[in-house]
Amino acid sequence: MSKPHAPDRITRRAQQQIRQWRAGHIHARRTYRDGYLTLRVTPHWRLLSRDNGRHWELLSHADYNNQI
């Protein structure tokens, strides 16, 4: 789910965001061009799913911008 350089507290928060999304407590945004799902973890970290939420990737904001 995450890259090796993500701090533990960010990884834990990302896992919490995924649980909340699966429970329907928060809503993911869709990217305009490709329709990927995204969740904001912190101002510097994002979760990205290319398969409608089956698998999530934790990315820094800079890596996220390069992916979408």
Z-matrix of the N, CA and C atoms (Angstrom, degrees):
N
C 1 1.445
C 2 1.519 1 111.34
N 3 1.324 2 118.83 1 -36.09
C 4 1.454 3 117.62 2 -173.90
C 5 1.516 4 111.43 3 -125.51
N 6 1.310 5 114.70 4 160.48
C 7 1.451 6 120.62 5 174.67
C 8 1.525 7 108.43 6 -77.31
N 9 1.333 8 118.15 7 155.33
C 10 1.462 9 120.06 8 -175.87
C 11 1.523 10 114.32 9 -63.39
N 12 1.314 11 118.97 10 -22.87
C 13 1.458 12 120.25 11 -175.30
C 14 1.525 13 113.95 12 -88.05
N 15 1.302 14 118.16 13 1.51
C 16 1.465 15 120.01 14 178.69
C 17 1.529 16 109.42 15 -75.78
N 18 1.329 17 118.15 16 129.58
C 19 1.470 18 120.30 17 177.89
C 20 1.533 19 111.10 18 -62.32
N 21 1.325 20 115.47 19 153.72
C 22 1.470 21 120.75 20 -178.15
C 23 1.523 22 112.29 21 -57.59
N 24 1.321 23 117.75 22 -40.73
C 25 1.465 24 119.60 23 -178.47
C 26 1.525 25 111.00 24 -65.28
N 27 1.320 26 117.61 25 -32.77
C 28 1.466 27 121.10 26 177.77
C 29 1.524 28 109.50 27 -71.41
N 30 1.324 29 117.19 28 -41.51
C 31 1.466 30 121.17 29 178.48
C 32 1.524 31 110.75 30 -62.14
N 33 1.337 32 116.69 31 -42.97
C 34 1.474 33 119.94 32 178.01
C 35 1.525 34 111.23 33 -63.58
N 36 1.309 35 116.59 34 -42.02
C 37 1.463 36 119.48 35 179.58
C 38 1.532 37 110.81 36 -65.95
N 39 1.325 38 116.90 37 -37.71
C 40 1.464 39 120.63 38 177.73
C 41 1.526 40 110.65 39 -62.96
N 42 1.325 41 116.96 40 -42.97
C 43 1.464 42 120.31 41 177.73
C 44 1.524 43 110.79 42 -62.23
N 45 1.327 44 116.47 43 -38.43
C 46 1.464 45 121.05 44 177.44
C 47 1.531 46 110.51 45 -64.65
N 48 1.321 47 117.47 46 -40.34
C 49 1.465 48 121.50 47 178.79
C 50 1.532 49 110.56 48 -62.53
N 51 1.324 50 116.45 49 -42.07
C 52 1.471 51 120.33 50 179.49
C 53 1.526 52 110.14 51 -63.93
N 54 1.335 53 117.12 52 -43.50
C 55 1.477 54 119.90 53 178.03
C 56 1.522 55 111.01 54 -61.00
N 57 1.327 56 117.16 55 -42.91
C 58 1.464 57 120.59 56 179.50
C 59 1.521 58 111.00 57 -65.54
N 60 1.330 59 117.72 58 -38.04
C 61 1.466 60 121.18 59 178.71
C 62 1.534 61 110.15 60 -65.87
N 63 1.330 62 116.62 61 -44.32
C 64 1.469 63 120.22 62 -179.92
C 65 1.521 64 111.75 63 -64.56
N 66 1.334 65 117.30 64 -31.59
C 67 1.464 66 121.83 65 178.59
C 68 1.526 67 111.80 66 -80.49
N 69 1.324 68 117.56 67 -8.19
C 70 1.456 69 121.07 68 178.93
C 71 1.515 70 114.56 69 85.69
N 72 1.330 71 117.51 70 11.73
C 73 1.465 72 120.77 71 -178.78
C 74 1.524 73 112.89 72 -80.10
N 75 1.332 74 117.12 73 -27.84
C 76 1.467 75 120.81 74 176.82
C 77 1.521 76 108.42 75 -130.46
N 78 1.308 77 116.38 76 159.46
C 79 1.459 78 122.17 77 -178.57
C 80 1.516 79 109.84 78 -114.99
N 81 1.318 80 115.48 79 138.48
C 82 1.461 81 121.09 80 176.60
C 83 1.524 82 108.91 81 -85.77
N 84 1.305 83 115.47 82 153.13
C 85 1.464 84 120.75 83 173.55
C 86 1.518 85 108.73 84 -92.70
N 87 1.306 86 116.60 85 157.47
C 88 1.462 87 121.81 86 174.72
C 89 1.522 88 108.86 87 -108.93
N 90 1.342 89 115.21 88 138.18
C 91 1.459 90 118.39 89 176.01
C 92 1.519 91 108.39 90 -71.69
N 93 1.299 92 115.94 91 150.34
C 94 1.460 93 120.93 92 -173.88
C 95 1.524 94 111.76 93 -68.06
N 96 1.324 95 116.82 94 -50.18
C 97 1.462 96 119.81 95 -171.67
C 98 1.525 97 113.28 96 -75.12
N 99 1.327 98 117.43 97 -49.59
C 100 1.462 99 120.51 98 -172.08
C 101 1.524 100 114.37 99 -104.22
N 102 1.321 101 117.90 100 -12.35
C 103 1.454 102 120.94 101 179.71
C 104 1.514 103 114.25 102 75.71
N 105 1.342 104 117.93 103 20.83
C 106 1.457 105 121.34 104 176.39
C 107 1.525 106 109.89 105 -67.86
N 108 1.322 107 116.48 106 152.22
C 109 1.460 108 121.45 107 173.80
C 110 1.522 109 109.12 108 -88.14
N 111 1.323 110 116.70 109 139.63
C 112 1.457 111 120.72 110 177.38
C 113 1.526 112 110.09 111 -134.95
N 114 1.319 113 114.83 112 143.75
C 115 1.458 114 122.57 113 173.90
C 116 1.523 115 107.75 114 -128.29
N 117 1.310 116 116.60 115 135.01
C 118 1.459 117 121.24 116 176.89
C 119 1.525 118 108.34 117 -85.83
N 120 1.315 119 116.86 118 123.37
C 121 1.463 120 121.72 119 178.59
C 122 1.523 121 108.95 120 -91.57
N 123 1.317 122 116.90 121 -53.37
C 124 1.465 123 124.69 122 173.93
C 125 1.525 124 106.00 123 -142.97
N 126 1.319 125 118.58 124 177.36
C 127 1.468 126 118.20 125 176.50
C 128 1.534 127 113.53 126 -60.37
N 129 1.341 128 117.59 127 -20.42
C 130 1.463 129 120.41 128 -176.52
C 131 1.525 130 114.40 129 -109.45
N 132 1.321 131 118.68 130 -1.62
C 133 1.465 132 122.34 131 -176.92
C 134 1.521 133 110.73 132 -135.19
N 135 1.343 134 115.84 133 141.58
C 136 1.462 135 122.77 134 -179.91
C 137 1.523 136 110.23 135 -133.51
N 138 1.319 137 115.35 136 151.43
C 139 1.460 138 121.98 137 169.72
C 140 1.519 139 107.50 138 -103.92
N 141 1.333 140 116.66 139 136.37
C 142 1.457 141 122.06 140 -178.89
C 143 1.519 142 108.99 141 -129.33
N 144 1.329 143 116.40 142 131.68
C 145 1.458 144 121.85 143 175.44
C 146 1.519 145 108.51 144 -124.08
N 147 1.317 146 115.37 145 125.48
C 148 1.469 147 120.89 146 178.87
C 149 1.530 148 111.85 147 -95.83
N 150 1.350 149 117.11 148 -3.99
C 151 1.468 150 120.41 149 -175.46
C 152 1.533 151 112.07 150 -127.77
N 153 1.317 152 115.76 151 43.41
C 154 1.470 153 122.46 152 176.56
C 155 1.525 154 114.39 153 58.32
N 156 1.329 155 117.35 154 33.93
C 157 1.452 156 120.68 155 172.36
C 158 1.509 157 116.65 156 96.94
N 159 1.320 158 119.09 157 0.23
C 160 1.464 159 119.77 158 177.44
C 161 1.522 160 111.27 159 -68.98
N 162 1.330 161 116.52 160 -44.60
C 163 1.459 162 122.53 161 -179.86
C 164 1.521 163 108.36 162 -127.70
N 165 1.317 164 115.83 163 139.38
C 166 1.460 165 122.08 164 -179.20
C 167 1.512 166 109.54 165 -121.06
N 168 1.322 167 116.05 166 144.63
C 169 1.457 168 122.84 167 177.87
C 170 1.525 169 108.20 168 -121.37
N 171 1.321 170 116.31 169 128.48
C 172 1.458 171 121.69 170 178.28
C 173 1.520 172 108.46 171 -89.99
N 174 1.330 173 116.08 172 120.93
C 175 1.461 174 121.50 173 -176.09
C 176 1.515 175 110.68 174 -127.66
N 177 1.329 176 115.50 175 145.88
C 178 1.459 177 118.64 176 169.72
C 179 1.526 178 107.20 177 -66.65
N 180 1.309 179 116.62 178 162.39
C 181 1.463 180 119.53 179 -178.21
C 182 1.527 181 110.75 180 -60.44
N 183 1.335 182 117.72 181 -39.00
C 184 1.469 183 121.10 182 179.53
C 185 1.528 184 110.87 183 -65.09
N 186 1.347 185 117.75 184 -45.13
C 187 1.464 186 120.85 185 177.92
C 188 1.524 187 110.88 186 -64.47
N 189 1.315 188 116.54 187 -39.33
C 190 1.464 189 121.90 188 177.81
C 191 1.531 190 110.49 189 -59.07
N 192 1.323 191 116.49 190 -45.86
C 193 1.462 192 119.94 191 179.57
C 194 1.518 193 111.62 192 -62.58
N 195 1.326 194 118.35 193 -33.46
C 196 1.463 195 121.42 194 177.76
C 197 1.521 196 112.00 195 -73.56
N 198 1.327 197 118.36 196 -26.62
C 199 1.463 198 122.42 197 -177.59
C 200 1.528 199 113.07 198 -79.96
N 201 1.320 200 116.43 199 -32.55
C 202 1.470 201 117.69 200 -175.41
C 203 1.485 202 112.85 201 -99.19
